[in-house]
Amino acid sequence: MLKIHCPICRNVFQETDVVLLDFINTLTHVYCYKGEYDSITDKGTYKELTEKYSFLQEVLH
């Protein structure tokens, strides 16, 4: 299994971390994100988003 990390702080995401998904499918911690919020497509815990989006599930398995 690959460990996906935040591109800003470089910490590996934990299941309970609240993350943002942007228009180019990049996950970032809410507290690390400094960009425009109109480019955000979804928000939730890391676990919720990996269960919701099949392209994230493919990376994890």
VOTISE-638641 format. One record per residue: residue in one letter; x, z, y of N, C-alpha, C in turn; residue number from 1. Coordinates in Angstrom, 1 decimal, padded with zeros to 4 digits. Layout:
N
r, n_east, n_up, n_north, ca_east, ca_up, ca_north, c_east, c_up, c_north, k
A, X, Z, Y, X, Z, Y, X, Z, Y, NUM
...
END
This chain:
61
r, n_east, n_up, n_north, ca_east, ca_up, ca_north, c_east, c_up, c_north, k
M, 000.8, 000.0, -001.2, 000.0, 000.0, 000.0, 000.9, 000.0, 001.2, 1
L, 000.6, -000.8, 002.2, 001.3, -000.9, 003.5, 000.8, 000.2, 004.4, 2
K, 001.7, 000.8, 005.1, 001.4, 001.8, 006.1, 001.3, 001.1, 007.5, 3
I, 000.1, 001.1, 008.0, -000.2, 000.5, 009.3, 000.1, 001.6, 010.4, 4
H, 000.8, 001.2, 011.4, 001.1, 002.1, 012.5, 000.6, 001.6, 013.9, 5
C, 000.5, 002.5, 014.8, 000.2, 002.1, 016.2, 001.3, 001.4, 016.8, 6
P, 001.1, 000.3, 017.5, 002.1, -000.5, 018.2, 002.7, 000.2, 019.4, 7
I, 002.1, 001.2, 019.9, 002.5, 002.0, 021.1, 003.4, 003.2, 020.7, 8
C, 002.8, 004.1, 020.0, 003.6, 005.3, 019.6, 004.3, 005.2, 018.3, 9
R, 004.0, 004.2, 017.5, 004.7, 003.9, 016.2, 004.4, 004.9, 015.1, 10
N, 003.4, 005.8, 015.3, 003.0, 006.7, 014.3, 002.0, 006.0, 013.3, 11
V, 002.2, 006.3, 012.0, 001.3, 005.8, 011.0, -000.1, 006.3, 011.2, 12
F, -001.1, 005.5, 011.1, -002.5, 005.9, 011.3, -002.9, 006.8, 010.2, 13
Q, -003.6, 007.8, 010.5, -004.3, 008.7, 009.5, -005.8, 008.4, 009.5, 14
E, -006.4, 008.7, 008.4, -007.9, 008.4, 008.3, -008.7, 008.9, 009.4, 15
T, -008.4, 010.0, 010.0, -009.3, 010.6, 011.0, -008.9, 010.2, 012.4, 16
D, -007.8, 009.4, 012.6, -007.4, 009.0, 013.9, -008.5, 008.1, 014.6, 17
V, -008.8, 008.3, 015.8, -009.7, 007.4, 016.5, -008.9, 006.3, 017.1, 18
V, -009.3, 005.1, 016.7, -008.6, 003.9, 017.1, -009.5, 002.8, 017.7, 19
L, -008.9, 001.9, 018.4, -009.5, 000.8, 019.0, -009.1, -000.5, 018.4, 20
L, -010.0, -001.4, 018.2, -009.7, -002.8, 017.7, -009.9, -003.8, 018.8, 21
D, -008.8, -004.5, 019.1, -009.0, -005.5, 020.2, -009.3, -006.9, 019.7, 22
F, -009.4, -007.8, 020.6, -009.9, -009.2, 020.3, -008.9, -009.9, 019.4, 23
I, -007.6, -009.5, 019.3, -006.7, -010.1, 018.4, -006.4, -009.3, 017.2, 24
N, -007.4, -008.4, 016.9, -007.4, -007.6, 015.7, -006.2, -006.6, 015.6, 25
T, -005.8, -006.1, 016.7, -004.8, -005.1, 016.7, -005.4, -003.7, 016.8, 26
L, -005.0, -002.8, 016.0, -005.4, -001.4, 016.0, -004.5, -000.6, 016.9, 27
T, -005.0, 000.3, 017.8, -004.3, 001.1, 018.7, -005.0, 002.5, 018.8, 28
H, -004.2, 003.6, 018.8, -004.9, 004.8, 019.1, -005.6, 004.8, 020.4, 29
V, -006.7, 005.5, 020.5, -007.4, 005.5, 021.8, -006.6, 006.1, 022.9, 30
Y, -005.8, 007.2, 022.6, -005.0, 007.9, 023.6, -003.7, 007.1, 024.0, 31
C, -003.4, 006.0, 023.2, -002.2, 005.2, 023.5, -002.6, 004.0, 024.3, 32
Y, -003.8, 003.5, 024.2, -004.2, 002.3, 024.8, -004.3, 002.3, 026.3, 33
K, -003.6, 001.3, 026.9, -003.5, 001.2, 028.4, -004.0, -000.1, 028.9, 34
G, -004.6, -000.9, 028.1, -005.0, -002.2, 028.5, -006.5, -002.3, 029.0, 35
E, -007.0, -003.5, 029.2, -008.3, -003.7, 029.7, -009.3, -003.4, 028.6, 36
Y, -010.4, -002.6, 028.9, -011.3, -002.2, 027.9, -012.3, -003.3, 027.5, 37
D, -012.4, -004.4, 028.3, -013.3, -005.5, 028.0, -012.7, -006.4, 026.9, 38
S, -011.4, -006.1, 026.5, -010.8, -006.8, 025.3, -011.0, -006.1, 024.0, 39
I, -011.6, -004.9, 024.1, -011.9, -004.1, 022.9, -013.2, -004.6, 022.2, 40
T, -013.1, -004.8, 020.9, -014.2, -005.2, 020.1, -014.9, -004.1, 019.3, 41
D, -014.1, -003.0, 019.0, -014.7, -002.0, 018.2, -013.9, -000.7, 018.4, 42
K, -014.5, 000.5, 018.1, -013.9, 001.8, 018.2, -014.4, 002.6, 017.1, 43
G, -013.6, 003.4, 016.5, -014.0, 004.4, 015.5, -012.8, 005.0, 014.8, 44
T, -013.0, 005.7, 013.7, -011.9, 006.3, 013.1, -011.2, 005.2, 012.3, 45
Y, -009.9, 005.4, 012.0, -009.2, 004.5, 011.2, -009.9, 004.1, 009.9, 46
K, -010.4, 005.2, 009.2, -011.1, 005.0, 008.0, -012.3, 004.1, 008.1, 47
E, -013.1, 004.4, 009.2, -014.3, 003.6, 009.4, -014.0, 002.2, 009.6, 48
L, -013.0, 001.9, 010.4, -012.7, 000.5, 010.7, -012.1, -000.3, 009.5, 49
T, -011.3, 000.4, 008.7, -010.8, -000.3, 007.5, -011.8, -000.5, 006.5, 50
E, -012.9, 000.3, 006.5, -014.0, 000.1, 005.6, -014.9, -001.0, 006.1, 51
K, -015.0, -001.2, 007.4, -015.9, -002.1, 008.0, -015.4, -003.6, 008.0, 52
Y, -014.1, -003.7, 008.2, -013.5, -005.1, 008.4, -012.7, -005.5, 007.2, 53
S, -013.1, -006.6, 006.5, -012.4, -007.0, 005.3, -011.0, -007.4, 005.5, 54
F, -010.6, -007.9, 006.7, -009.3, -008.3, 007.0, -008.3, -007.1, 007.0, 55
L, -008.8, -006.0, 007.3, -008.0, -004.7, 007.3, -007.9, -004.2, 005.9, 56
Q, -008.9, -004.4, 005.1, -008.9, -004.0, 003.7, -007.9, -004.8, 002.9, 57
E, -007.7, -006.1, 003.2, -006.8, -007.0, 002.5, -005.4, -006.6, 002.8, 58
V, -005.1, -006.0, 004.0, -003.7, -005.6, 004.3, -003.4, -004.3, 003.5, 59
L, -004.4, -003.5, 003.3, -004.2, -002.2, 002.7, -004.0, -002.3, 001.2, 60
H, -004.5, -003.3, 000.5, -004.5, -003.4, -000.9, -003.6, -004.4, -001.4, 61
END
